[in-house]
Amino acid sequence: MSCRPPPHDTLIKLFTDRPQLAVEILRDFLGVDLPATPLIRREKTTFNTRPSEDIEADVVLVMGPPQTAAHAIIVEVQKDKSKDPEQIARYAAAVWLMLRCDVSVLMICPDRNVADHYAQPIESGLTGYRLRPWVLGPDDVPVITDPQEAAAHPDLAAMSVMIHGRDRKVVEAFAAALTDGTDEHAPKYYEYAYSMSTPEIRRLLEEIMKSASTEWPVYSPFAREHFGRGKAEGKAEEAGRSVLLVLAARGFDVPDDIHARIITCTDLAQLETWLARAATAQTLQGLFDEVG
């Protein structure tokens, strides 16, 4: 059984892990004028009182103090054209109604044709309301070949590997940044890059990471099979991380006690059961409830 989260969920996790990433993309790469505030927080992604996929966004971030929102950012990851653009306009309207502040919609589209599709102005159907999302397509993701730049922006470097990883220099810069020993979160970004990349880029990533450091604690299935880390405890570690990634992608705030219970579990069968439940559980307790 594969425990790897889908690329869509991994991209969402990049923004939930570090909300400032959305601000940097809008301000530095897309030229959006945003409020100058260090305060940014996650907001609930469901905007009404009834369960509805129709107005539930991937990530909602709010800039400014809790009492007075200065700006809201909706982050949507789209790998195809399946979402109705009018739905994106409804997201922005719903956040404005809820927070009464200006709203930017940031679309992350790894495919060029999908990026072009969502970059068009959206006619909402409401007279006078026309939304134009900000779109980060593959041409907008920087080609990071400098290890120092990769170390300073590991989340963007992981996205650079996803989009530009066929360029060996991009993967080499990412590997050098992760193996310098200064970032305790390096394995996490390795997992992100690996999960988001094509099989071809994954093989190159494995090869370069192995040559960069024989002590690198790689966790991917390829590494475990080919580099001798295929032990049961290693598989349990991977499964535990996958459970937590799925829960985070679905918007759950996992308390420390539950986090510890999942990450320290060594029963692979139990972890695989939790992983399956994590995709549909309505509450965290539902993850652990025994089926009678």
C-alpha positions as CSV (number, residue, x, y, z in Angstrom):
1,M,0.0,0.0,0.0
2,S,1.4,3.4,-0.9
3,C,1.3,6.0,1.9
4,R,2.4,8.9,-0.2
5,P,-0.1,11.9,-0.1
6,P,-1.2,13.2,-3.5
7,P,0.6,16.2,-5.0
8,H,-2.5,18.4,-4.5
9,D,-2.5,17.8,-0.8
10,T,1.3,18.3,-0.5
11,L,1.0,21.7,-2.2
12,I,-1.7,22.7,0.2
13,K,0.5,21.6,3.1
14,L,3.3,23.9,1.9
15,F,0.9,26.9,2.5
16,T,-0.6,25.6,5.7
17,D,2.9,25.0,7.1
18,R,4.1,28.5,6.3
19,P,1.3,30.9,5.4
20,Q,3.9,33.6,4.6
21,L,4.6,31.7,1.4
22,A,1.3,32.9,-0.1
23,V,2.2,36.5,0.7
24,E,5.7,36.2,-0.8
25,I,4.3,34.7,-4.0
26,L,1.7,37.4,-4.4
27,R,4.0,40.3,-3.5
28,D,7.3,39.2,-4.9
29,F,6.4,37.2,-8.0
30,L,3.0,38.5,-9.0
31,G,3.3,42.2,-8.0
32,V,0.3,42.4,-5.7
33,D,0.2,45.4,-3.3
34,L,-0.5,43.9,0.1
35,P,-0.7,45.4,3.6
36,A,2.6,45.7,5.4
37,T,1.9,43.5,8.4
38,P,3.8,40.5,9.9
39,L,0.5,39.0,11.2
40,I,-1.0,36.3,9.1
41,R,-3.1,33.3,10.2
42,R,-5.2,30.5,8.8
43,E,-8.9,30.9,8.7
44,K,-11.7,28.3,8.4
45,T,-12.1,27.1,4.8
46,T,-15.9,26.6,5.0
47,F,-17.7,29.9,4.7
48,N,-21.3,29.0,5.6
49,T,-23.2,27.2,8.3
50,R,-24.1,24.1,6.2
51,P,-21.6,21.5,4.9
52,S,-20.9,22.4,1.3
53,E,-18.1,21.6,-1.1
54,D,-19.3,24.4,-3.3
55,I,-17.8,27.1,-1.0
56,E,-15.0,25.3,0.7
57,A,-11.6,26.5,-0.4
58,D,-8.2,24.7,-0.1
59,V,-6.6,27.3,2.2
60,V,-7.8,30.7,3.5
61,L,-5.2,33.0,5.1
62,V,-5.9,36.4,6.8
63,M,-3.4,39.2,7.2
64,G,-3.7,41.6,10.2
65,P,-4.9,41.3,13.8
66,P,-7.8,39.0,14.6
67,Q,-10.1,41.9,15.4
68,T,-9.5,43.9,12.2
69,A,-8.6,41.8,9.1
70,A,-6.5,43.8,6.7
71,H,-6.5,41.4,3.7
72,A,-7.5,37.8,3.0
73,I,-5.8,35.3,0.6
74,I,-7.5,32.3,-0.8
75,V,-5.1,29.7,-2.1
76,E,-6.5,27.1,-4.6
77,V,-4.4,24.3,-6.1
78,Q,-5.7,23.2,-9.5
79,K,-4.0,20.6,-11.6
80,D,-6.9,20.4,-14.2
81,K,-9.8,22.5,-15.4
82,S,-12.5,20.7,-13.5
83,K,-13.4,23.5,-11.1
84,D,-16.0,26.0,-12.4
85,P,-14.3,29.5,-12.4
86,E,-17.6,31.0,-11.1
87,Q,-17.0,28.9,-8.0
88,I,-13.7,30.7,-7.4
89,A,-15.6,34.0,-7.6
90,R,-18.1,32.7,-5.0
91,Y,-15.2,31.9,-2.7
92,A,-13.9,35.5,-2.8
93,A,-17.4,36.9,-2.3
94,A,-18.0,34.6,0.7
95,V,-14.7,35.6,2.4
96,W,-15.5,39.2,1.8
97,L,-18.9,38.8,3.4
98,M,-17.4,37.0,6.4
99,L,-14.3,39.2,7.1
100,R,-15.2,42.6,5.4
101,C,-11.8,43.0,3.9
102,D,-10.2,42.9,0.5
103,V,-9.6,39.4,-0.9
104,S,-6.9,38.0,-3.3
105,V,-7.3,34.6,-4.9
106,L,-4.0,32.8,-5.6
107,M,-4.3,29.9,-8.0
108,I,-1.4,27.4,-8.0
109,C,-1.4,25.6,-11.4
110,P,1.6,23.3,-12.2
111,D,0.2,22.8,-15.8
112,R,0.6,25.7,-18.2
113,N,-2.7,25.2,-20.0
114,V,-4.6,25.1,-16.6
115,A,-2.8,28.3,-15.5
116,D,-3.9,30.1,-18.7
117,H,-7.4,28.9,-18.2
118,Y,-7.8,30.3,-14.6
119,A,-5.9,33.5,-15.4
120,Q,-8.8,34.8,-17.4
121,P,-11.2,37.3,-15.7
122,I,-14.2,35.5,-14.2
123,E,-17.7,36.8,-14.9
124,S,-19.6,35.9,-11.8
125,G,-23.0,36.3,-13.2
126,L,-23.6,39.2,-10.7
127,T,-23.7,42.6,-12.5
128,G,-20.5,44.6,-11.7
129,Y,-18.7,41.7,-10.0
130,R,-15.8,40.5,-12.1
131,L,-12.9,38.6,-10.5
132,R,-9.4,38.1,-11.8
133,P,-7.4,35.5,-9.8
134,W,-3.7,35.8,-9.4
135,V,-2.2,32.6,-11.0
136,L,1.2,31.0,-10.3
137,G,1.9,28.8,-13.3
138,P,5.0,26.7,-14.1
139,D,6.6,29.7,-15.9
140,D,6.3,31.8,-12.7
141,V,8.0,29.3,-10.4
142,P,11.6,30.3,-10.2
143,V,14.4,28.0,-11.5
144,I,16.5,27.8,-8.3
145,T,20.0,26.6,-9.0
146,D,21.8,28.4,-6.2
147,P,22.1,26.3,-3.0
148,Q,22.0,29.4,-0.8
149,E,18.7,30.6,-2.4
150,A,17.3,27.1,-2.0
151,A,18.3,27.0,1.7
152,A,16.7,30.5,2.3
153,H,13.4,29.4,0.6
154,P,13.1,25.6,0.9
155,D,9.3,25.6,0.1
156,L,9.9,27.5,-3.2
157,A,12.9,25.2,-3.8
158,A,10.6,22.2,-3.4
159,M,8.2,23.7,-5.9
160,S,11.1,24.4,-8.3
161,V,12.1,20.7,-8.1
162,M,8.5,19.8,-8.9
163,I,8.4,22.0,-12.0
164,H,12.0,22.3,-13.2
165,G,13.5,19.1,-11.7
166,R,14.5,17.7,-15.1
167,D,17.3,20.4,-14.9
168,R,19.9,18.6,-12.8
169,K,21.2,21.8,-11.4
170,V,17.9,22.5,-9.8
171,V,17.9,19.2,-7.9
172,E,21.6,19.6,-7.0
173,A,20.9,23.0,-5.5
174,F,18.0,21.6,-3.5
175,A,20.1,18.6,-2.3
176,A,23.0,20.8,-1.3
177,A,20.6,23.1,0.7
178,L,19.1,20.1,2.5
179,T,22.3,18.3,3.4
180,D,24.2,21.2,4.9
181,G,22.9,20.2,8.3
182,T,21.5,23.5,9.4
183,D,17.7,23.0,8.9
184,E,16.0,20.5,11.1
185,H,13.0,20.6,8.8
186,A,15.0,19.5,5.8
187,P,13.5,15.9,5.6
188,K,10.0,17.4,5.5
189,Y,10.9,19.5,2.4
190,Y,12.5,16.5,0.8
191,E,9.2,14.6,1.3
192,Y,7.3,17.5,-0.2
193,A,9.5,17.7,-3.3
194,Y,9.4,13.9,-3.7
195,S,5.6,13.7,-3.3
196,M,5.0,16.4,-5.9
197,S,7.4,15.3,-8.6
198,T,7.1,12.9,-11.5
199,P,8.8,9.4,-11.3
200,E,11.6,10.7,-13.5
201,I,12.4,13.6,-11.2
202,R,12.1,11.3,-8.1
203,R,14.7,9.0,-9.4
204,L,17.1,11.9,-10.1
205,L,16.3,13.3,-6.6
206,E,17.2,10.0,-5.0
207,E,20.4,9.6,-7.0
208,I,21.6,13.2,-6.1
209,M,20.6,13.0,-2.5
210,K,22.5,9.7,-2.1
211,S,25.6,11.1,-3.6
212,A,25.3,14.4,-1.6
213,S,25.3,12.6,1.7
214,T,25.6,8.9,2.8
215,E,24.0,9.9,6.1
216,W,20.9,11.6,4.6
217,P,17.8,10.2,6.3
218,V,15.7,9.7,3.2
219,Y,12.3,8.4,3.7
220,S,10.8,7.8,0.3
221,P,9.8,4.3,-0.9
222,F,12.5,4.3,-3.6
223,A,15.2,5.1,-1.0
224,R,14.0,2.4,1.4
225,E,14.1,-0.2,-1.3
226,H,17.4,0.7,-2.9
227,F,19.4,2.3,-0.1
228,G,18.8,-0.2,2.7
229,R,16.1,1.7,4.8
230,G,13.3,-0.8,4.1
231,K,12.9,-1.8,7.8
232,A,9.5,-2.1,9.4
233,E,10.1,0.8,11.7
234,G,11.0,3.0,8.6
235,K,7.7,2.0,6.9
236,A,5.8,2.9,10.1
237,E,7.5,6.3,10.3
238,E,6.4,7.0,6.7
239,A,2.9,5.8,7.3
240,G,2.6,8.0,10.5
241,R,3.8,11.1,8.6
242,S,1.3,10.3,5.8
243,V,-1.6,10.2,8.3
244,L,-0.6,13.6,9.7
245,L,-0.2,15.1,6.2
246,V,-3.7,13.9,5.2
247,L,-5.2,15.3,8.5
248,A,-3.5,18.6,8.0
249,A,-4.6,18.9,4.4
250,R,-8.2,18.3,5.5
251,G,-7.9,21.2,7.9
252,F,-7.6,19.3,11.2
253,D,-5.5,20.9,14.0
254,V,-3.9,17.8,15.6
255,P,-3.3,18.2,19.4
256,D,0.1,17.2,20.7
257,D,-1.2,14.0,22.4
258,I,-2.8,12.7,19.2
259,H,0.3,13.7,17.1
260,A,2.5,11.8,19.5
261,R,0.2,8.7,19.4
262,I,0.4,8.6,15.6
263,I,4.0,9.4,15.1
264,T,5.2,6.9,17.8
265,C,3.0,4.0,16.6
266,T,5.0,1.1,15.2
267,D,2.1,-1.1,14.2
268,L,2.0,-0.7,10.4
269,A,-1.4,-2.3,10.0
270,Q,-2.9,0.1,12.5
271,L,-1.3,3.1,10.8
272,E,-2.7,2.0,7.4
273,T,-6.1,1.7,9.0
274,W,-5.7,5.3,10.4
275,L,-4.5,6.5,7.0
276,A,-7.6,5.2,5.3
277,R,-9.9,6.7,7.9
278,A,-8.0,10.1,7.8
279,A,-9.4,10.6,4.3
280,T,-13.0,10.6,5.4
281,A,-13.2,11.0,9.2
282,Q,-15.4,13.9,10.3
283,T,-13.7,14.2,13.7
284,L,-10.2,13.3,15.0
285,Q,-11.9,10.8,17.4
286,G,-13.4,9.1,14.3
287,L,-9.9,8.2,13.4
288,F,-9.6,5.9,16.4
289,D,-13.2,4.6,16.8
290,E,-13.4,0.9,16.4
291,V,-15.9,-0.4,13.9
292,G,-18.3,-2.8,15.7
